[in-house]
């Protein structure tokens, strides 16, 4: 009994670890969210949203009207200076705002608002009034421009803002937030006091290469932006840079700094408040800045705001809620899945009426991913993570210990019940090169029970790896077939049990001819049937090459002979769109239609020169046919 409990505990720990939700990565970001307010009237002192696809052109959501009701979230009826932060978990957002109506006077406010969201649409809020929250605050005159930063040394979120007491100067204070981001913990303490002891407000902290860069406004003496740096936020040890960073002679405030997606560039923007405009500057070192106003477009006039990068799903969520600006154009479709994934397999399940994608878990050195995940979708557009469904390092698979590659799955009805047969390659514990195994489940997401041994162990071609498996059921005969091979293409009929092959049917059926520039077979066979023809697709060149692409041929039989198409390329790189290495595909047809889709991986453009073969992402595009049945070359989309 103890041994059984220990086994279950071990299995749970494997699966729990594997199914943990992955934080958003920079490669997942496709757009930018700008949070801002618009003016000094109570109707304008509210949080607004705008979005951009490139970090330079911004278009207001909700017709430049507020996305949050200031009367609900504040004590004064107005809020200013919104600062938004994506948390370390990648999926939670914090926002802090000044609780203030300027019409009541610049020294009228005593509070800030802390907000929290997991979807950028729905926010919870807490009002922190300093005079009510802390004793001895009778001489407090104002609480301005709060922001939040993650203190890596403390492992906590720090809220920092400026406060002015009667007879003193504006000082930037801090306190840590509680775990729920609903209150502050402990007494506020000074974060930064400049050497000249003069007022400073509008702090904006950027963390880069182990250094915190504090941009701040010298309030009342120069009205410009300076920078101080430190490696420890609460040490009190700041190095002040003497020069002003704004690139204008006009008075400025409200510094906001953000990194451009996939680039080593940062934007420093600020509010040129006396002129009613914003200025954008660009830098690579956070020291030297150049004006880029000629590249910036907006259809609104923001005041003191901040910008963060967002994912495709987040962009769709907020544009679904508040409308998509016409200037934004078509929203990107790809990548379809978050994170690094490769070698996708797609299944439409007649049991659940959903689509599923299974893939190699990518991003590991040496293609070292050891588990498979599942994602589901009702429409091939919105994908839900279903968790880890097969883990080669857990007791779930007895014969293998890693390198979980290139899966395939088939849905079959056996004795009136749905069964799912999941084929994959892995490293056998006994050595000897890659082999192919199979696991079985009653659901597309499992639990899967592995056979306990591989079903393909040797190359029928005398060389090449036993990887890149594909399974196909012939709608004409009802028979099922297995295909695999790197360096060769093998095919064989499966027995009725779906877990063993008919050895007498095994054939080496590698398409002949071609070069790495057109259709020379390398790996990843995929088979489907349409209008009396069997289509065979495969990948050309190396998975780390920008030229990695899909070619095809046809046959009148599931086991060939394959006739290479006159124009064999199905899908290939598009350098002008920065799309590289699109290959290793699967194909699906929407039931009851003639709509076909190709699911494939491509190299993440930011890793084209740095381990491109293990930084791949899954994409989906339409695949169309000519009247004669030939495949039109697919146009990959962003």
C-alpha positions as CSV (number, residue, x, y, z in Angstrom):
1,X,0.0,0.0,0.0
2,X,2.9,2.4,0.9
3,X,4.5,1.6,-2.5
4,X,1.3,2.4,-4.3
5,X,0.9,5.7,-2.5
6,X,4.5,6.6,-3.3
7,X,4.0,5.8,-7.0
8,X,0.8,8.0,-7.1
9,X,2.6,10.8,-5.3
10,X,5.5,10.6,-7.8
11,X,3.2,10.6,-10.7
12,X,1.2,13.6,-9.4
13,X,4.4,15.5,-8.9
14,X,5.5,14.9,-12.4
15,X,2.2,15.9,-13.9
16,X,1.7,18.9,-11.6
17,X,5.1,20.2,-12.5
18,X,4.6,19.6,-16.2
19,X,1.2,21.3,-16.3
20,X,2.2,24.5,-14.6
21,X,1.1,27.5,-16.6
22,X,3.9,29.1,-18.5
23,X,4.5,32.8,-18.1
24,X,4.2,34.9,-21.2
25,X,7.5,35.3,-23.0
26,X,8.7,38.2,-25.2
27,X,8.2,36.1,-28.3
28,X,4.5,35.9,-27.5
29,X,4.0,39.7,-27.7
30,X,2.5,41.0,-30.9
31,X,1.2,44.5,-29.9
32,X,1.4,47.3,-27.3
33,X,-1.2,48.6,-24.8
34,X,-1.1,52.3,-23.9
35,X,-2.9,53.4,-20.7
36,X,-3.4,57.1,-20.3
37,X,-5.7,59.9,-19.3
38,X,-6.7,62.9,-21.5
39,X,-7.0,66.2,-19.6
40,X,-7.6,68.3,-16.5
41,X,-11.4,68.2,-16.4
42,X,-13.0,65.6,-14.2
43,X,-14.6,64.0,-17.3
44,X,-11.0,63.5,-18.7
45,X,-9.4,62.2,-15.5
46,X,-10.0,58.5,-16.2
47,X,-8.2,55.5,-17.6
48,X,-8.2,55.1,-21.4
49,X,-6.7,52.5,-23.6
50,X,-4.9,52.7,-27.0
51,X,-3.2,49.9,-29.0
52,X,-0.3,49.7,-31.4
53,X,1.1,46.9,-33.6
54,X,4.6,48.4,-33.9
55,X,5.2,50.6,-30.9
56,X,5.0,53.8,-32.9
57,X,1.4,54.2,-34.3
58,X,-1.3,54.2,-31.6
59,X,-5.0,54.0,-32.0
60,X,-7.5,54.7,-29.2
61,X,-10.0,52.1,-28.1
62,X,-13.6,52.9,-27.1
63,X,-13.5,56.1,-29.2
64,X,-11.0,57.6,-26.7
65,X,-13.5,57.3,-23.9
66,X,-12.6,55.7,-20.5
67,X,-12.5,52.0,-20.1
68,X,-12.9,52.3,-16.3
69,X,-15.4,54.5,-14.4
70,X,-13.4,56.8,-12.2
71,X,-16.5,57.4,-10.0
72,X,-16.5,53.7,-9.0
73,X,-12.8,53.2,-8.5
74,X,-11.8,56.4,-6.8
75,X,-12.6,58.5,-3.8
76,X,-12.5,61.9,-5.6
77,X,-14.3,60.9,-8.8
78,X,-11.2,61.2,-11.0
79,X,-7.9,59.4,-11.6
80,X,-4.7,60.4,-13.3
81,X,-1.2,59.0,-14.2
82,X,-2.1,55.3,-14.9
83,X,0.8,52.9,-14.6
84,X,0.3,49.3,-15.8
85,X,2.6,46.4,-15.0
86,X,2.6,42.8,-16.2
87,X,3.5,40.6,-13.2
88,X,6.2,38.0,-13.1
89,X,3.7,35.2,-13.6
90,X,3.0,36.7,-17.1
91,X,-0.8,36.6,-16.7
92,X,-1.7,39.1,-13.9
93,X,-1.7,42.8,-14.3
94,X,-1.3,45.6,-11.7
95,X,-2.3,49.2,-12.2
96,X,-1.9,52.1,-9.9
97,X,-3.4,55.6,-10.4
98,X,-3.4,59.0,-8.7
99,X,-6.8,59.4,-7.0
100,X,-7.4,63.1,-7.9
101,X,-9.5,65.7,-9.5
102,X,-7.2,68.6,-10.5
103,X,-10.2,71.0,-10.4
104,X,-10.1,70.7,-6.6
105,X,-6.5,72.0,-6.6
106,X,-3.1,70.5,-7.1
107,X,-2.7,69.9,-3.3
108,X,-6.1,68.4,-2.9
109,X,-5.5,64.7,-3.0
110,X,-4.3,62.2,-0.4
111,X,-4.9,58.8,-2.0
112,X,-3.9,56.4,-4.7
113,X,-5.8,53.5,-6.2
114,X,-4.4,49.9,-6.6
115,X,-6.0,47.8,-9.3
116,X,-5.6,44.1,-10.3
117,X,-6.7,42.2,-13.4
118,X,-6.1,38.9,-15.1
119,X,-7.7,39.8,-18.4
120,X,-7.1,43.6,-18.9
121,X,-10.9,44.0,-19.0
122,X,-12.1,43.4,-15.5
123,X,-10.3,45.1,-12.6
124,X,-10.7,44.9,-8.8
125,X,-9.6,48.0,-6.9
126,X,-8.6,49.3,-3.5
127,X,-8.3,52.9,-2.4
128,X,-5.3,53.8,-0.2
129,X,-5.8,57.1,1.6
130,X,-2.5,57.9,3.2
131,X,-4.0,60.1,5.9
132,X,-6.5,57.4,6.9
133,X,-4.1,54.5,6.4
134,X,-1.2,55.9,8.5
135,X,-1.0,58.1,11.6
136,X,0.8,61.4,11.7
137,X,-0.1,62.5,8.2
138,X,-1.7,65.8,9.1
139,X,0.7,67.9,7.1
140,X,0.5,65.7,4.0
141,X,-0.5,67.9,1.0
142,X,-0.5,65.5,-2.0
143,X,0.1,62.0,-3.3
144,X,1.1,61.8,-6.9
145,X,1.9,59.4,-9.8
146,X,2.2,55.9,-8.2
147,X,4.0,53.1,-10.0
148,X,4.8,49.5,-9.3
149,X,8.0,47.5,-9.9
150,X,9.1,44.0,-9.0
151,X,12.0,44.1,-6.5
152,X,14.1,41.1,-7.6
153,X,16.2,41.3,-4.4
154,X,13.2,41.3,-2.1
155,X,11.1,39.1,-4.3
156,X,8.1,41.5,-3.8
157,X,6.2,44.1,-5.7
158,X,7.1,47.7,-4.6
159,X,4.7,50.6,-5.0
160,X,6.5,54.0,-5.2
161,X,5.0,57.5,-5.5
162,X,5.8,61.1,-4.6
163,X,4.4,62.9,-1.5
164,X,4.7,66.5,-0.4
165,X,4.4,67.6,3.2
166,X,3.8,71.2,4.2
167,X,7.1,73.2,4.2
168,X,9.1,70.4,2.5
169,X,9.9,69.1,-1.0
170,X,8.3,66.4,-3.1
171,X,10.0,63.1,-2.2
172,X,9.6,59.7,-3.9
173,X,8.5,57.1,-1.2
174,X,7.9,53.4,-1.4
175,X,6.1,50.5,0.4
176,X,5.7,46.9,-0.6
177,X,2.3,45.6,-1.7
178,X,0.6,42.8,0.0
179,X,0.1,39.4,-1.8
180,X,-3.4,40.3,-3.0
181,X,-2.3,43.8,-4.2
182,X,-5.0,45.4,-2.2
183,X,-3.0,47.2,0.4
184,X,0.5,48.4,1.4
185,X,2.6,46.6,4.0
186,X,4.5,48.7,6.5
187,X,5.1,52.4,6.8
188,X,6.1,54.4,3.6
189,X,9.8,55.1,3.4
190,X,11.9,57.4,1.2
191,X,13.0,55.6,-1.9
192,X,15.0,58.4,-3.6
193,X,16.0,61.9,-2.4
194,X,18.3,63.7,-4.9
195,X,21.5,65.1,-3.6
196,X,20.2,68.7,-4.0
197,X,17.2,67.8,-1.7
198,X,14.9,69.5,-4.2
199,X,11.5,68.2,-5.3
200,X,11.2,65.1,-7.6
201,X,8.0,63.5,-8.9
202,X,6.8,61.1,-11.6
203,X,9.3,58.3,-10.9
204,X,9.5,55.6,-13.6
205,X,11.8,52.6,-12.9
206,X,13.3,50.4,-15.7
207,X,15.2,47.3,-14.8
208,X,17.9,46.4,-17.3
209,X,21.0,44.1,-16.9
210,X,20.8,44.1,-13.1
211,X,20.4,47.8,-12.8
212,X,17.3,49.8,-11.8
213,X,17.1,53.1,-13.8
214,X,14.9,55.7,-12.1
215,X,13.6,58.4,-14.5
216,X,12.1,61.3,-12.5
217,X,10.9,64.9,-13.0
218,X,12.8,67.7,-11.3
219,X,9.6,69.4,-10.1
220,X,9.7,73.2,-9.9
221,X,13.4,73.5,-10.9
222,X,14.0,72.8,-14.5
223,X,10.8,70.7,-15.0
224,X,12.7,68.0,-16.9
225,X,13.6,64.4,-16.7
226,X,16.8,63.0,-15.0
227,X,18.0,59.5,-14.2
228,X,19.4,57.9,-11.1
229,X,20.6,54.2,-11.0
230,X,21.1,51.6,-8.4
231,X,21.5,47.8,-8.1
232,X,19.5,47.6,-4.9
233,X,16.2,49.6,-4.7
234,X,16.1,50.0,-0.9
235,X,19.9,50.6,-0.4
236,X,19.7,54.4,-0.6
237,X,22.7,54.2,-2.9
238,X,21.8,56.0,-6.1
239,X,24.1,57.3,-8.8
240,X,22.7,60.5,-10.3
241,X,23.3,61.4,-13.9
242,X,23.8,65.2,-14.3
243,X,22.1,65.7,-17.7
244,X,18.4,66.1,-18.6
245,X,17.1,63.3,-20.8
246,X,14.2,65.1,-22.6
247,X,15.0,66.2,-26.1
248,X,13.1,69.5,-25.9
249,X,13.4,72.8,-24.3
250,X,9.8,72.7,-23.2
251,X,8.7,71.6,-19.7
252,X,8.0,67.9,-19.5
253,X,6.7,65.3,-17.0
254,X,5.3,61.8,-16.8
255,X,8.2,59.7,-18.1
256,X,7.2,56.3,-19.4
257,X,9.8,53.8,-20.7
258,X,9.3,50.5,-22.5
259,X,11.2,48.0,-24.5
260,X,10.4,47.4,-28.2
261,X,9.4,43.8,-28.8
262,X,12.3,41.6,-30.1
263,X,14.7,44.6,-30.2
264,X,17.4,46.0,-28.1
265,X,15.7,49.4,-28.2
266,X,13.8,51.3,-25.6
267,X,11.4,54.1,-26.0
268,X,11.4,57.0,-23.5
269,X,8.2,59.1,-23.9
270,X,7.0,62.0,-21.8
271,X,4.2,64.5,-21.6
272,X,5.1,68.0,-23.0
273,X,2.2,69.3,-20.9
274,X,2.5,73.0,-21.6
275,X,2.1,72.3,-25.3
276,X,-0.5,69.6,-25.2
277,X,1.6,67.0,-26.9
278,X,3.7,63.9,-26.3
279,X,7.3,63.2,-27.4
280,X,8.8,59.8,-28.1
281,X,12.6,59.2,-28.0
282,X,14.6,56.1,-28.7
283,X,17.7,54.6,-26.9
284,X,19.7,51.4,-26.7
285,X,21.6,52.3,-23.5
286,X,19.1,54.3,-21.4
287,X,21.6,57.1,-21.5
288,X,21.5,58.7,-24.9
289,X,18.2,59.5,-26.6
290,X,17.1,60.6,-30.1
291,X,13.7,62.1,-31.0
292,X,11.5,59.9,-33.2
293,X,8.4,62.1,-33.4
294,X,8.3,61.8,-37.2
295,X,7.6,58.0,-36.8
296,X,4.9,58.3,-34.2
297,X,1.2,58.6,-34.9
298,X,-1.8,58.9,-32.6
299,X,-5.5,59.7,-33.1
300,X,-5.8,61.1,-29.6
301,X,-3.9,63.4,-27.2
302,X,-2.6,61.4,-24.1
303,X,-1.5,62.7,-20.8
304,X,1.0,60.9,-18.5
305,X,0.6,57.2,-19.3
306,X,2.5,54.0,-19.7
307,X,2.9,51.2,-22.3
308,X,3.3,47.4,-22.0
309,X,3.6,44.7,-24.7
310,X,0.6,42.3,-25.0
311,X,-0.1,39.0,-26.6
312,X,-2.4,38.2,-29.5
313,X,-5.0,36.8,-27.1
314,X,-4.9,39.9,-25.0
315,X,-5.1,42.2,-28.0
316,X,-8.2,40.3,-29.2
317,X,-9.7,40.4,-25.8
318,X,-9.6,44.2,-25.4
319,X,-10.6,44.9,-29.0
320,X,-13.5,42.5,-28.7
321,X,-14.6,44.5,-25.6
322,X,-14.0,48.0,-26.8
323,X,-13.9,47.7,-30.6
324,X,-11.0,47.3,-33.1
325,X,-9.8,50.6,-34.5
326,X,-10.0,50.5,-38.3
327,X,-6.4,51.8,-38.5
328,X,-5.2,48.7,-36.7
329,X,-5.8,46.5,-39.8
330,X,-6.1,42.8,-39.5
331,X,-5.1,41.2,-36.2
332,X,-2.3,38.6,-36.5
333,X,-3.3,35.0,-36.6
334,X,0.0,33.5,-35.7
335,X,1.6,32.0,-33.8
336,X,-1.5,30.0,-32.8
337,X,-0.1,28.6,-29.6
338,X,1.8,30.4,-26.8
339,X,5.4,29.4,-26.2
340,X,7.8,27.3,-28.2
341,X,6.3,24.3,-29.9
342,X,7.2,22.3,-33.0
343,X,6.2,19.4,-35.2
344,X,2.4,20.0,-34.7
345,X,-0.2,17.3,-35.1
346,X,-3.9,18.4,-35.5
347,X,-7.0,16.3,-34.7
348,X,-10.7,17.0,-35.1
349,X,-12.5,14.9,-32.6
350,X,-16.0,13.7,-33.5
351,X,-16.5,12.8,-29.8
352,X,-16.0,16.4,-28.5
353,X,-16.5,18.4,-31.7
354,X,-13.3,20.2,-31.0
355,X,-9.8,20.5,-32.6
356,X,-6.7,19.5,-30.8
357,X,-3.0,20.3,-31.4
358,X,-0.2,18.1,-30.0
359,X,3.4,19.0,-30.6
360,X,7.1,18.7,-29.6
361,X,7.7,20.9,-26.6
362,X,10.4,23.2,-27.9
363,X,13.0,25.6,-26.5
364,X,15.1,22.9,-24.8
365,X,18.8,22.5,-25.8
366,X,19.4,19.6,-28.1
367,X,15.7,19.2,-28.8
368,X,15.5,17.8,-25.2
369,X,11.8,18.3,-24.5
370,X,10.4,15.2,-22.6
371,X,6.6,15.7,-22.5
372,X,3.7,16.4,-24.8
373,X,0.9,18.9,-24.2
374,X,-2.5,19.3,-25.7
375,X,-4.4,22.4,-26.8
376,X,-8.1,22.5,-27.7
377,X,-10.2,24.8,-29.8
378,X,-13.8,25.0,-31.1
379,X,-12.8,27.0,-34.2
380,X,-9.1,26.7,-35.0
381,X,-8.7,30.3,-33.6
382,X,-8.8,30.4,-29.8
383,X,-6.8,27.6,-28.2
384,X,-7.1,26.4,-24.6
385,X,-4.2,24.7,-22.8
386,X,-5.3,21.2,-21.7
387,X,-2.1,20.2,-19.9
388,X,0.5,17.6,-20.2
389,X,-0.9,14.4,-21.6
390,X,2.2,12.2,-21.9
391,X,5.5,12.6,-19.9
392,X,8.4,10.4,-20.9
393,X,10.3,11.1,-17.7
394,X,7.5,9.9,-15.5
395,X,6.2,6.4,-14.6
396,X,3.7,7.0,-17.4
397,X,6.2,5.7,-20.0
398,X,8.4,2.8,-18.9
399,X,10.6,2.3,-21.9
400,X,11.8,5.9,-22.7
401,X,13.4,8.7,-20.8
402,X,13.3,11.8,-23.0
403,X,13.4,13.5,-26.4
404,X,9.7,13.4,-26.9
405,X,9.3,14.3,-30.6
406,X,6.8,14.8,-33.4
407,X,3.6,13.1,-32.3
408,X,0.6,11.8,-34.3
409,X,-2.9,10.8,-33.1
410,X,-5.9,8.9,-34.5
411,X,-9.4,8.8,-33.3
412,X,-11.1,5.4,-33.8
413,X,-14.5,3.9,-32.9
414,X,-14.0,0.4,-31.5
415,X,-17.0,-1.5,-30.3
416,X,-19.0,1.7,-30.3
417,X,-16.5,3.6,-28.1
418,X,-14.0,6.2,-29.0
419,X,-10.4,5.4,-28.6
420,X,-7.4,7.6,-29.2
421,X,-4.0,6.2,-30.3
422,X,-1.1,8.6,-29.7
423,X,2.1,7.8,-31.6
424,X,5.4,9.5,-30.8
425,X,9.2,8.9,-30.8
426,X,11.4,8.9,-27.7
427,X,14.9,7.9,-26.5
428,X,14.8,4.3,-25.2
429,X,16.4,3.7,-21.8
430,X,18.4,0.9,-23.3
431,X,20.0,3.1,-25.9
432,X,20.2,2.3,-29.6
433,X,18.6,5.4,-31.1
434,X,15.1,6.9,-31.4
435,X,12.1,4.5,-31.4
436,X,8.4,4.9,-31.8
437,X,5.9,4.2,-29.1
438,X,2.1,4.4,-28.7
439,X,-0.3,5.3,-25.9
440,X,-4.0,4.9,-25.7
441,X,-6.9,6.9,-24.1
442,X,-10.6,7.3,-24.1
443,X,-10.4,11.1,-24.5
444,X,-8.3,13.4,-26.7
445,X,-6.6,14.8,-23.6
446,X,-6.2,11.5,-21.8
447,X,-5.3,10.0,-19.4
448,X,-3.1,8.1,-21.8
449,X,-1.8,4.6,-21.0
450,X,1.4,3.7,-22.8
451,X,1.9,0.2,-24.2
452,X,5.1,-0.1,-22.2
453,X,7.3,-0.8,-25.2
454,X,8.1,0.7,-28.6
455,X,6.4,-0.6,-31.7
456,X,9.1,0.6,-34.3
457,X,12.7,0.0,-33.2
458,X,14.7,-0.3,-36.4
459,X,15.2,1.6,-39.7
460,X,13.9,-0.4,-42.7
461,X,16.2,1.6,-44.9
462,X,19.4,0.6,-43.1
463,X,19.9,4.1,-41.7
464,X,18.2,7.3,-40.5
465,X,16.2,7.9,-37.4
466,X,12.8,6.4,-36.4
467,X,11.1,9.7,-35.8
468,X,8.4,12.0,-37.3
469,X,5.5,9.5,-37.1
470,X,2.2,10.0,-38.9
471,X,-1.0,8.0,-38.8
472,X,-3.6,7.9,-41.5
473,X,-6.9,6.0,-41.8
474,X,-8.0,5.5,-45.4
475,X,-11.6,6.6,-45.8
476,X,-12.0,4.2,-48.8
477,X,-10.9,0.9,-47.2
478,X,-11.1,1.9,-43.5
479,X,-7.5,0.6,-43.0
480,X,-5.0,2.6,-40.9
481,X,-1.4,3.2,-41.8
482,X,1.7,4.4,-40.1
483,X,4.5,6.5,-41.7
484,X,7.8,7.7,-40.3
485,X,11.4,8.4,-41.0
486,X,14.2,11.0,-41.1
487,X,16.4,10.5,-44.2
488,X,13.9,8.0,-45.5
489,X,10.1,7.6,-45.6
490,X,8.6,4.3,-44.5
491,X,5.0,3.2,-44.5
492,X,3.1,0.2,-43.3
493,X,-0.4,-0.9,-42.6
494,X,-1.5,-1.1,-38.9
495,X,-3.2,-4.2,-37.6
496,X,-6.7,-3.8,-36.3
497,X,-5.4,-3.3,-32.7
498,X,-3.7,-0.1,-33.9
499,X,-0.6,-0.8,-31.9
500,X,1.3,-3.1,-34.2
501,X,2.2,-3.0,-37.9
502,X,1.7,-5.7,-40.6
503,X,5.4,-6.4,-41.3
504,X,4.6,-7.8,-44.7
505,X,3.2,-4.4,-45.8
506,X,6.3,-2.4,-44.7
507,X,7.7,-0.3,-47.5
508,X,10.4,2.3,-48.0
509,X,8.7,4.8,-50.1
510,X,11.0,7.9,-50.1
511,X,10.1,10.3,-52.9
512,X,13.1,10.5,-55.2
513,X,14.9,13.4,-56.7
514,X,15.0,17.1,-56.0
515,X,17.4,19.3,-54.1
516,X,17.3,21.2,-50.8
517,X,16.0,24.1,-52.8
518,X,12.9,22.3,-54.0
519,X,11.6,18.8,-52.9
520,X,14.4,16.6,-51.7
521,X,12.9,14.5,-48.9
522,X,14.3,15.0,-45.4
523,X,11.6,14.1,-42.9
524,X,8.1,14.6,-41.5
525,X,5.8,12.6,-43.8
526,X,2.1,13.5,-43.6
527,X,-0.7,11.8,-45.5
528,X,-4.3,12.9,-46.3
529,X,-7.0,11.9,-48.8
530,X,-9.1,14.2,-51.0
531,X,-11.2,13.6,-54.1
532,X,-9.7,10.2,-54.9
533,X,-6.1,11.2,-54.4
534,X,-3.7,10.4,-51.6
535,X,-1.5,13.4,-50.8
536,X,1.9,12.9,-49.3
537,X,3.6,16.0,-47.7
538,X,7.1,16.1,-46.3
539,X,9.7,18.5,-45.1
540,X,12.8,19.7,-47.1
541,X,16.2,20.9,-45.7
542,X,17.1,21.2,-42.0
543,X,14.7,22.3,-39.3
544,X,17.1,25.1,-38.3
545,X,17.3,26.4,-41.9
546,X,15.2,29.4,-43.0
547,X,14.7,27.3,-46.2
548,X,13.0,24.4,-44.3
549,X,9.8,24.0,-46.2
550,X,7.0,21.6,-47.3
551,X,6.8,19.7,-50.6
552,X,4.3,17.2,-51.8
553,X,3.4,14.5,-54.2
554,X,0.3,12.3,-54.8
555,X,-0.5,8.6,-55.3
556,X,-3.5,6.3,-56.0
557,X,-2.6,4.2,-53.0
558,X,-1.8,4.8,-49.3
559,X,1.5,3.0,-49.8
560,X,2.6,4.7,-53.0
561,X,4.2,5.0,-55.4
562,X,4.5,8.7,-54.9
563,X,4.5,11.0,-57.9
564,X,6.1,14.3,-57.1
565,X,4.0,17.3,-58.1
566,X,5.2,19.5,-61.0
567,X,5.2,22.5,-58.6
568,X,6.0,20.6,-55.4
569,X,6.4,23.5,-52.9
570,X,3.4,23.8,-50.6
571,X,4.8,26.3,-48.1
572,X,8.2,28.1,-47.9
573,X,9.8,31.1,-46.1
574,X,8.7,34.7,-46.7
575,X,11.7,36.8,-45.7
576,X,9.9,40.1,-46.4
577,X,7.5,39.1,-43.6
578,X,10.3,37.7,-41.4
579,X,8.7,34.2,-41.7
580,X,11.4,31.5,-41.8
581,X,11.5,27.7,-41.8
582,X,7.8,27.0,-42.1
583,X,7.5,23.2,-42.3
584,X,6.8,19.9,-40.4
585,X,3.1,20.1,-40.9
586,X,-0.3,18.5,-40.4
587,X,-3.5,19.1,-42.3
588,X,-7.1,19.3,-41.3
589,X,-10.4,19.8,-43.1
590,X,-13.3,21.5,-41.3
591,X,-16.0,18.8,-41.2
592,X,-18.7,19.2,-43.8
593,X,-16.8,21.8,-45.8
594,X,-14.0,22.1,-48.3
595,X,-12.0,24.4,-46.0
596,X,-8.5,23.0,-45.5
597,X,-5.9,24.2,-43.1
598,X,-2.2,23.5,-42.8
599,X,-0.8,23.5,-39.2
600,X,3.0,23.9,-39.2
601,X,5.9,25.3,-37.2
602,X,8.2,28.2,-38.1
603,X,11.4,29.6,-36.6
604,X,10.8,32.4,-34.2
605,X,12.4,35.4,-36.0
606,X,14.2,36.6,-32.9
607,X,16.2,33.3,-32.8
608,X,17.1,33.1,-36.5
609,X,20.8,33.3,-35.7
610,X,20.7,31.8,-32.3
611,X,19.7,28.1,-32.1
612,X,16.8,28.5,-34.6
613,X,16.2,24.8,-34.7
614,X,14.9,24.7,-31.1
615,X,13.0,28.0,-31.1
616,X,10.0,27.2,-33.2
617,X,6.3,28.2,-32.9
618,X,3.1,26.7,-34.3
619,X,1.1,28.5,-36.9
620,X,-2.1,27.8,-39.0
621,X,-3.0,29.0,-42.5
622,X,-5.6,28.2,-45.2
623,X,-4.6,25.6,-47.7
624,X,-6.4,25.7,-51.1
625,X,-6.5,23.6,-54.2
626,X,-6.6,24.3,-57.9
627,X,-9.4,22.7,-60.0
628,X,-7.1,19.9,-61.1
629,X,-6.4,18.9,-57.5
630,X,-2.9,20.4,-57.2
631,X,-2.2,22.4,-54.1
632,X,-1.9,26.2,-54.3
633,X,1.2,27.5,-52.7
634,X,0.3,28.6,-49.2
635,X,0.8,32.2,-48.3
636,X,2.1,32.2,-44.7
637,X,0.6,34.9,-42.5
638,X,1.7,36.8,-39.5
